[in-house]
Amino acid sequence: MSVLRPLDKLPGLNTATVLLVGSEDTLLQQLADSMLKEDCASELRIHLAKALPLPSNVNRPRIDLIVFVINLHSKYSLQHVEESLHHVDASFFLGRVCFLGTGAGQEHHYSLHRNTVLKLAHTYRSPLFFCDLEVEDFRATMAQRLVRMLLICAGHVRGVSALNLLSLLRTSETPPPEEL
């Protein structure tokens, strides 16, 4: 069991690999299915994990993007993600990691406040998306966005790198951490 590094394996020809990490198996599987439905010139590979580290004996391809899925209705979801972050190399946070807060449409059922997840994403300088993955249309839109990000992180979009993408996804509206 080791730390995940972004460039520790050679890239596959015309393949892009995403790792979805979260405690909600059904939501992760539905998101993965939606991503596979997207029209894409590259071969998409999607791996699901409840938490990191991944077993070291598994022969896996290079991971181009990690998506940490946090269910706003479960404190355990955030706890699993926070523990998993310790097993990711710092260079992954240069545009190859994003956070996805799900359950955003049902505020009255929150176990976590949105600012808690916002602080986490801000701490790791990674993009944060909110989406209710239980709604099919929202899930399809998020899948489309994640596939586009994955293709950029895998180097399949000319003229745009993962680091460029990170700077484009940062908004000037994000308050500094001391105001959160």
MARMARDO-56840 format. One line per field, with one value per residue (C-alpha): chain; y, z, x; residue in three letters. Coordinates in nm, 3 decimals, always signed. Each point is the difference from the previous one (the first is absolute). Layout:
<bafis>
unit: (A:...)
yy: (Y:...)
zz: (Z:...)
xx: (X:...)
code: (ALA:...)
</bafis>
This chain:
<bafis>
unit: (A:A:A:A:A:A:A:A:A:A:A:A:A:A:A:A:A:A:A:A:A:A:A:A:A:A:A:A:A:A:A:A:A:A:A:A:A:A:A:A:A:A:A:A:A:A:A:A:A:A:A:A:A:A:A:A:A:A:A:A:A:A:A:A:A:A:A:A:A:A:A:A:A:A:A:A:A:A:A:A:A:A:A:A:A:A:A:A:A:A:A:A:A:A:A:A:A:A:A:A:A:A:A:A:A:A:A:A:A:A:A:A:A:A:A:A:A:A:A:A:A:A:A:A:A:A:A:A:A:A:A:A:A:A:A:A:A:A:A:A:A:A:A:A:A:A:A:A:A:A:A:A:A:A:A:A:A:A:A:A:A:A:A:A:A:A:A:A:A:A:A:A:A:A:A:A:A:A:A:A)
yy: (+0.000:+0.315:+0.361:+0.063:+0.197:+0.156:-0.100:-0.326:-0.206:+0.051:+0.124:-0.238:+0.086:+0.196:-0.094:+0.218:-0.136:+0.154:-0.117:+0.075:-0.013:+0.009:-0.199:-0.016:-0.301:+0.046:+0.369:-0.068:-0.279:+0.219:+0.281:-0.245:-0.133:+0.355:+0.078:-0.309:+0.110:+0.320:+0.015:+0.001:-0.070:-0.148:-0.321:+0.084:-0.211:+0.058:-0.145:+0.021:-0.004:+0.053:+0.138:+0.018:-0.149:-0.240:-0.349:+0.002:-0.343:+0.114:+0.058:+0.328:+0.261:+0.353:+0.208:+0.332:+0.149:-0.069:+0.108:-0.005:-0.030:+0.135:-0.064:+0.306:-0.226:-0.208:+0.108:-0.336:+0.086:+0.304:-0.202:-0.267:+0.268:+0.181:-0.327:-0.083:+0.333:-0.105:-0.269:+0.240:+0.157:+0.381:+0.029:-0.147:+0.324:+0.192:-0.039:-0.375:-0.007:+0.137:-0.027:-0.070:+0.076:-0.199:+0.034:+0.376:+0.029:-0.102:+0.257:-0.100:-0.345:+0.123:-0.164:+0.212:+0.369:+0.102:+0.224:-0.307:-0.152:+0.340:+0.034:-0.346:+0.079:+0.338:-0.161:-0.235:+0.272:-0.226:+0.066:-0.077:-0.082:-0.045:-0.230:-0.214:-0.332:-0.157:+0.215:-0.153:+0.327:+0.153:-0.320:-0.001:+0.363:-0.069:-0.311:+0.210:+0.255:-0.268:-0.175:+0.330:+0.059:-0.355:+0.043:+0.319:-0.167:-0.296:+0.238:-0.070:+0.363:+0.201:+0.324:-0.054:-0.170:-0.106:+0.300:+0.235:-0.155:+0.054:+0.369:+0.028:-0.170:+0.231:+0.284:+0.340:-0.022:-0.268:+0.165:-0.034:-0.283:+0.232:+0.118:-0.353)
zz: (+0.000:-0.120:-0.088:-0.340:-0.234:-0.323:-0.232:+0.155:-0.296:-0.373:-0.165:-0.209:-0.365:-0.044:+0.346:+0.291:+0.352:+0.283:+0.361:+0.177:+0.378:+0.229:+0.251:-0.204:-0.232:-0.189:-0.070:-0.118:-0.229:-0.144:-0.063:-0.164:-0.225:-0.100:-0.081:-0.218:-0.199:-0.104:-0.358:+0.017:-0.247:+0.277:+0.190:+0.347:+0.297:+0.326:+0.332:+0.316:+0.355:+0.340:+0.137:-0.060:+0.006:-0.283:+0.034:-0.135:-0.162:-0.253:-0.353:-0.083:-0.269:+0.061:+0.171:-0.176:+0.227:+0.353:+0.095:+0.371:+0.043:+0.330:+0.097:+0.188:+0.189:+0.161:+0.231:-0.063:-0.369:+0.083:+0.251:-0.262:-0.248:+0.255:+0.092:-0.369:-0.076:+0.200:-0.261:-0.296:-0.110:+0.015:-0.373:-0.072:+0.135:-0.297:-0.193:+0.022:+0.304:+0.048:+0.265:-0.067:+0.267:-0.060:+0.152:-0.049:-0.094:+0.342:+0.245:+0.283:+0.018:+0.021:+0.255:-0.127:-0.066:-0.351:+0.146:+0.151:-0.346:-0.145:+0.258:-0.087:-0.372:+0.072:+0.224:-0.280:-0.267:-0.204:-0.181:+0.175:-0.172:+0.159:-0.168:+0.102:-0.152:+0.075:-0.273:-0.339:-0.196:+0.253:+0.006:-0.382:-0.003:+0.268:-0.187:-0.312:+0.193:+0.167:-0.331:-0.147:+0.303:-0.027:-0.365:+0.083:+0.293:-0.221:-0.257:-0.274:-0.052:-0.188:+0.153:+0.346:+0.293:+0.338:+0.157:-0.255:+0.081:+0.370:-0.051:-0.221:+0.258:+0.279:+0.050:+0.136:+0.206:+0.233:+0.338:+0.171:+0.255:+0.299:-0.106:-0.023)
xx: (+0.000:+0.165:-0.054:-0.159:+0.225:-0.126:+0.282:+0.124:-0.124:+0.017:-0.318:-0.205:-0.045:-0.322:-0.129:-0.106:-0.047:-0.197:-0.019:-0.328:+0.044:-0.303:-0.200:-0.324:+0.038:-0.326:+0.059:+0.355:-0.120:-0.278:+0.249:+0.242:-0.278:-0.093:+0.362:+0.029:-0.307:+0.177:+0.124:+0.377:+0.282:+0.217:-0.053:-0.131:+0.101:-0.179:+0.110:-0.211:+0.135:-0.157:+0.325:+0.372:+0.258:-0.060:+0.145:+0.357:-0.024:-0.259:+0.127:-0.171:+0.058:+0.121:-0.267:-0.058:-0.267:-0.124:-0.352:-0.080:-0.377:-0.134:-0.361:-0.126:-0.243:+0.275:+0.281:+0.165:+0.031:+0.212:+0.202:+0.083:+0.109:+0.215:+0.174:+0.050:+0.164:+0.307:+0.068:+0.018:+0.328:+0.006:+0.071:-0.345:-0.147:+0.140:-0.323:-0.058:-0.232:-0.349:-0.268:-0.366:-0.258:-0.316:-0.343:+0.018:-0.366:-0.134:+0.131:-0.234:+0.169:+0.361:+0.227:+0.289:-0.005:+0.105:+0.271:+0.171:+0.040:+0.093:+0.280:+0.130:+0.012:+0.159:+0.263:+0.104:-0.035:-0.227:-0.326:-0.327:-0.326:-0.340:-0.248:-0.295:+0.108:-0.337:-0.160:+0.077:+0.024:+0.240:+0.204:+0.025:+0.117:+0.261:+0.115:+0.048:+0.207:+0.212:+0.070:+0.118:+0.225:+0.131:+0.092:+0.192:+0.180:+0.092:+0.152:-0.255:-0.101:+0.258:+0.118:-0.149:+0.172:-0.133:+0.171:-0.161:-0.335:+0.055:+0.063:-0.309:-0.221:+0.111:-0.238:+0.081:-0.318:+0.141:+0.052:+0.337:+0.018:-0.008:-0.348:-0.141)
code: (MET:SER:VAL:LEU:ARG:PRO:LEU:ASP:LYS:LEU:PRO:GLY:LEU:ASN:THR:ALA:THR:VAL:LEU:LEU:VAL:GLY:SER:GLU:ASP:THR:LEU:LEU:GLN:GLN:LEU:ALA:ASP:SER:MET:LEU:LYS:GLU:ASP:CYS:ALA:SER:GLU:LEU:ARG:ILE:HIS:LEU:ALA:LYS:ALA:LEU:PRO:LEU:PRO:SER:ASN:VAL:ASN:ARG:PRO:ARG:ILE:ASP:LEU:ILE:VAL:PHE:VAL:ILE:ASN:LEU:HIS:SER:LYS:TYR:SER:LEU:GLN:HIS:VAL:GLU:GLU:SER:LEU:HIS:HIS:VAL:ASP:ALA:SER:PHE:PHE:LEU:GLY:ARG:VAL:CYS:PHE:LEU:GLY:THR:GLY:ALA:GLY:GLN:GLU:HIS:HIS:TYR:SER:LEU:HIS:ARG:ASN:THR:VAL:LEU:LYS:LEU:ALA:HIS:THR:TYR:ARG:SER:PRO:LEU:PHE:PHE:CYS:ASP:LEU:GLU:VAL:GLU:ASP:PHE:ARG:ALA:THR:MET:ALA:GLN:ARG:LEU:VAL:ARG:MET:LEU:LEU:ILE:CYS:ALA:GLY:HIS:VAL:ARG:GLY:VAL:SER:ALA:LEU:ASN:LEU:LEU:SER:LEU:LEU:ARG:THR:SER:GLU:THR:PRO:PRO:PRO:GLU:GLU:LEU)
</bafis>
